[in-house]
Amino acid sequence: MTGFLALTIAPAQAMEGDPEAGALAFRPCMTCHVTEAQPESSRAGPSLHGIAGRRAAALDGVRYSDALRAAGAAGLVWDETNFTAYVQDPVGFLRAYLGEPRARGLMLVRVPSPEAARDIFAYLATR
């Protein structure tokens, strides 16, 4: 029983962000993204509902960049570390992850700080 308890508690302890602060920090992201489970949206970006632990570029019917599709195919999963690095520098992250100096994503906005990025991920993990 102790092993099971440790496994169920560990993920919550590993997350550093504040979901309430993340809800506020996410507001500018709402221009392109929703957090509801909607397979289709009129927004430019995909729904971020259930993003925590999801493989990158995994939703059907979403317009992803070739680089993000390649990263997903290579095994990129959205955990706190990958998400916070990506939203702070999407192009730099994809270039480093893929080892491809010309890789580009479609996300044009950067989250200004590691703290805000962690907060947004913590918020999205509740969605």
Secondary structure, 3 states (H helix, E strand, C coil): CHHHHHHHHHHHHHCCCCHHHHHHHCHHHHHCCCCCCCCCCCCCCCCCCCCCCCECCCCCCCCCCHHHHHHHHCCCECCHHHHHHHHHCHHHHHHHHHCCCCCCCCCCCCCCCHHHHHHHHHHHCCC
